Amino acid sequence: MNGLTPEPVLELTGVMHAYRRTVALRGISMSVSPEEVVAVTGPSGCGKSTLLHAAAGIVRPQGGSVRLLGQDLGALDETARTVLRRRRVGIVLQFGQLVPDLSVLDNVALPLLLEGHDRATARTAATDWLCRSGLEAETAATPAELSGGQAQRAAVARALVTGPSVIFADEPTGSLDTTGGELLLDLLVGAARERGAALVLVTHDNMVAARADREIRLRDGVVEAVTVLR
């Protein structure tokens, strides 16, 4: 061990963003360390989802800078940001956003197929994650045939199948009951801990936030408080 503090896997500095006349982020600075689980909390409209989209390179903020896995996202074009996300980042959005015309198995295999893995290898890895997600009986189903909880677990499996270094989850339990939410959190947090991946959870749910190492609370587009939980 060299005793050096590891470089953050995510670092936002003075990030600002607005939608027409609505200011979502007002100069937010924060960082996430390797293997850390961070919950970003706050009331509706405080900028949580915009922060996640900026951190993942989905939107380009209008001010400040974002470094993700050592890359300055502002210096990358859209193609380079997409490749970085596909190879090293897992993203779970609030309603799963599975491809409706693909089977559950092919939805989970899709990130590997896009990276050029052969179909058999991709499907084997996808099957393993679906089994770990309790969805082994649903591989041939379409997304429309899944319950809300099943669809979210499939989305988590898709986010994890590439072995990402950073995972972003936007209100992952927002449409689930308590039991379904706990099962999904067990899967998501457990997989991140097992892989040593950083996990950023955007949530308004205290149950979700309690699973994190640190909570960053937003209000009106700024960081209101930071709490170390463990």
Secondary structure, 3 states (H helix, E strand, C coil): CCCCCCCCCEEEEEEEEEECCEEEEEEEEEEECCCCEEEEECCCCCCHHHHHHHHCCCCCCCEEEEEECCEEHHHCCHHHHHHHHHHHEEEECCCCCCCCCCCHHHHHHHHHHHCCCCHHHHHHHHHHHHHHCCCHHHCCCCHHHCCHHHHHHHHHHHHHCCCCCEEEEECCCCCCCHHHHHHHHHHHHHHHHHHCCEEEEECCCHHHHCCCCEEEEEECCEEEEEEECC
